[in-house]
């Protein structure tokens, strides 16, 4: 019963979040989501969604640099090893991939209100490192399977 309730509630919550994110400006999203607990939740959720079967055997570190409207950059790292992922605040010495974007655009990506490909083309997302790995990130963290 609990499992079926979660399956029923998740799409509703996702739709509510999407509507909110669609209407919110960058400063509002940053104010609500750029704090430690919110980012811990976001990156912790990503780490829990890691699917080793869809990772192509990847082991290494992925870094996300979040730009604030003040110019400050906050880094988060997801370390993948032994088929598991763990998120932590801070940068890493040798990331396989570094994604740089604003906190508000990270929230928009997570809510499905911003497409990663479009964000790359529009300069909202900058990615450095293994481009082939970048193409698998969505699938590795619970997104659509690669075509």
N, C-alpha and C positions, 0 to 999 in steps of 0.2 A: 504494500500500500504506500509506504513512504517513497519508494522508487518511482511509482507512477505519478505521485504528487509532484515530485521534482521535475519529471519530464513535462508535466502540464504547466508548472509555474515558470520554468526557465524561459520558454518563448515569450511569455507575458512580460517578465522582467526585462528581457532583452529588448522587446518593443518599447517599453517605457524608457529605458536608458537611451535607446536610439532617438526617440522623440526629444528627450531632454537635450542630448548632445547636439542634435540638429539645430536646436533653437539657441543654444548657449554660445556666447562669444568666447574668444581665446582666454581672456582674463578670468572669466568665471570658471572655465574648466581648469585653468591653472590653479586658481585659488582652492578649488575643491579637491583636485587630484594630485597636486605637486608636493603634498606633504608625505612624510615618512610612512605612516600607516597605509595610506592609499596606494602608494607606489609598491610597498611590500606586498599588498594584496594583489596588485596587477601582475608583478613579476613572479610572485609565488604561484599564482594561478597559471601563468605561462609554464613555469617549471613543472607543475603537477600535470599539465596537459601534454607534456613531452611523450612522444610515442617512439620508442626505440626501434620498433619494426619499420617505421617510415623514415628513419634517420639516415639510411644508407651506411650505417656503421660509424657515423660521425662521433668523434670524441674531441673535445676542445672547449674553448670559451667564446661566447658571443657577448659583445659589449653594446650597450645602448646608451648614447649620450643624449640627454634631454636638455634642450635649450629653454630657459625661462625668458619671459618678456624683458626681464632685467639684464639679460646677457649671461647670467650665471648658467653653468652647465653642471648637471648632476648625472653621474654615471652609475649604471647598474650592469652587473655581469651575470650571465647564466652559464654555469659550468656543467658540461655534459661529460660524464665518465661512467663506465660500467653500466651503460644502459639507463642511467638516471640523470635527471637535471636538478640543479640547485641554484637558486637565485640569491645574490647578495649585493649590497650597496657598494659602489666603488668601481674603479676601472681595473683592468688586468694588463699584464706586461705584453702578452702575445695573443691578442684575440684573433680568431680565424675570420671574424667579421665584425665591423663596427657600423651600427646604424645611428645616424644623428637626425633628430627631429625635435619639434617642440612637444611639450607635455600635452598640449591640447590636441595636436595631431595624433599622438599615441593613443589618447582616449578615443578620438574619432575612428582610428583604425580598429581598435578593439570593439567599438560599438557597431562596426560595419558601415559607418557613415563616410569613410574615406577608403578608397582603393589604393593599395600599396603601389601598383604600377603607375597609377595616375599621380600619386604623391611623388614618385621618382621623377616623372616627366615634368611636373610643375615645380620642382626644386624644394618641395616640402620635406622630402626624405633624401638623405645622402647616405650611400652605402659604400664602404671601403672593405676590401678583402676579397675572399673567394666568391666570385659571382655565381658559380655553379651551386655553392652552398646556399646563397641567398635565394635561389630559385626553389629550394626545398624547404625553406624555413616554415612556410605556411603548413605544409603537410606534417612536418616534424612536431609542430605544436598544436595539432588538432584541427587544422584547416582542411580545405579541399585537397583531395589527392592530386598529385601531378598528372598532367595529361599525357 
